[in-house]
Amino acid sequence: MRKASYSMGHGQPKPFPFQNSKYESKECNLICSLKQKNSVIRFLCFSILKGMFSEGLMHGQGTYIWADGLKYEGDFVKNIPMYHGTYTWPDGSTYEGEVTNGIRHGFGMFKCSTQSISYIGQWCHGKRHGKGSIYYNQDGTSWYEGDWVYNIKKGWGIRCYISGNIYEGQWEDNMRHGEGRMRWLTTNEEYTGQWVKGIQNGFGTHTWFLKRIPGSQYPLRNEYVGDFVNGDRHGHGKFFYASGAMYDGEWVSNKKHGFGRLTFKNGRIYEGQFANDHIAEFPLFQIDAECNSIDDSTCPEPTCSADIIRKLDGSESNSVLGSSIELDLTLLLDMYPPKDRPEEKKQVEFAVLRNISELRRIYSFYSSLGCDHSLDNTFLMTKLQFWRFLKDCKFHHCKITLADMDRVLSDNNNISVEEIHSPFTTLLLRTFLNYLLQLAYHIYHKDYKNGSPSLFMCFSKMMTDNITPNACQIKGNFFCDQQRTVYAMNYIDKCWEIYLAYCRPNINPPHELTMKTRYFLWMLKDFKIITKNLTATKFVEIIAEDSPFMHDGIDSNFELEFSKMRSLDLKIAKVSSSSNDLT
């Protein structure tokens, strides 16, 4: 986006020429007597002064017109323009607002007559300084609202361009610099992350929206999350394709180059070297936004490479769910005798297929929680939203905590220690389905260890007892009000930083950072949040509403691990209780 530079076109009003002079007939040619309180003075230099006088000095309301036509109307204090007034330039431009010693200082509004530019906000020593809004056209479609430092955009601000594109974030020297979000409405793109001198540079997320109707078969837009250098994808990053495929690896100048891991839309994985945006071993295989199957026309003759790719991208998939969603059942099926595995796989896939419409609806519902809007009518579920789904469906009533569920899923899905309890981890639809199957087995397999097909029974019971009667009925405090949640999500990064600072390593493998309830209570005391509005007793009551193991009516269990979901619920409850007390 090209940076546009505008000037107000008018400098600081001229200094008042008689700030320390009394108006006596020896010094200037008077048309009227100074004995009158309301007087008009015409100077030999063709300037005009009229208004209220006191002891030979302009004092009160008055008007001064310079010889070149510049006019000031407003308050005077002993010859000095002060407090509030209006400057009018010969070309018709005006300033109305606060004035100190004849200078624009304080709050005021400037309108330029020669260009469609106006500014309203704070001034300091005649320059835009502090908070203010500038409009660059008469229609008000091009504007900036935010921080100024002596006529320079610096700090935080929002810039709306005439095209409709909009940037919200940090500025330095009139350029996008620091953390910020840019929305290109003309091309349906969005970037959130770091900027350096107006260019994407550092870590960020760039999204290409594909407009789809509600209930579309694809739950994703194209999205890159990773490093940028001079506006290009460069370094390490993840690219989520609209089809559900995903590449995680090295990039050079917008191309996959180096070591990477390509997960096809069916969940199968290729890991190895990439060169110039292609798999190094299979340079003829084209990876595009939909990550389609290999095209035989690109290969001069059938090869082993083509066969491998077909197996990876799902061209030869025999899953009843189709090639776009292939469940990863390897670890679960390893729990069964080899002779039972084919039937277990077949029956549980049929069970998922029977419920796939409901599960898609649930995924769509929870993935939109806390999101302001989506240009493509789709959302990607985060771990934070997944936790809310688990609690709504009362998974944590099955003698397993959210923290334990995180560990179960991390063991089965090769998740790093740092991401085990991260609220920012994203889940594709197929990941969501795989997680449900793993939890169903973990929770219910003992009930059906002698039954067959066991995995089918576990999943069916989870659907019947947990999901169908409870899903999409939001409980807790954090997600219950959409507008409040959207506002609170602005502070999620800081909350996570504070949460980690108070966590301690788990004594059991994999020794990830966790927080017990007592540590969280101590943290609230350190922040002086435990008050008469939120007492320790009230704290226990709030947590017990959504956690059956916290309080049995007599004793409280402060050894329970405190999840990020519960900490957010409690913070929202604190705000609500404070608001109720105020009203």
Secondary structure, 3 states (H helix, E strand, C coil): CCCCCCCCCCCCCCCCCCCCCCCCCCCCCCCCCCCCCEEEEECCCCCEEEEEEECCEEEEEEEEECCCCCEEEEEEECCEEEEEEEEECCCCCEEEEEEECCEEEEEEEEECCCCCCEEEEEEECCEEEEEEEEECCCCCCCEEEEEEECCEEEEEEEEECCCCCEEEEEEECCEEEEEEEEEECCCCEEEEEEEECCEEEEEEEEEECCCCCCCCCCCCCEEEEEEEECCEEEEEEEEECCCCCEEEEEEECCEEEEEEEEECCCCCEEEEEEECCEECCCCCCCCCCCCCCCCHHHCCCCCHHHHHHHHHHCCCCCCCCCCCCCCCCHHHHCCCCHHHHHHHHHHHHHHHHHHHHHHHHHHHHHHCCCCCCCCCCCCCEEHHHHHHHHHHCCHHHCCCCHHHHHHHHHHHHCCCHHHCCCCCCEECHHHHHHHHHHHHHHHHHHHHCCCCCHHHHHHHHHHHHHHHHHCCCCCCCCCCCHHHHHHHHHHHHHHHHHHHHHCEECCCCCCCEECEHHHHHHHHHHCCCCCCCCCHHHHHHHHHHHCCCCECCCCECCCCECCHHHHHHHHHHHHHHHHHHHC
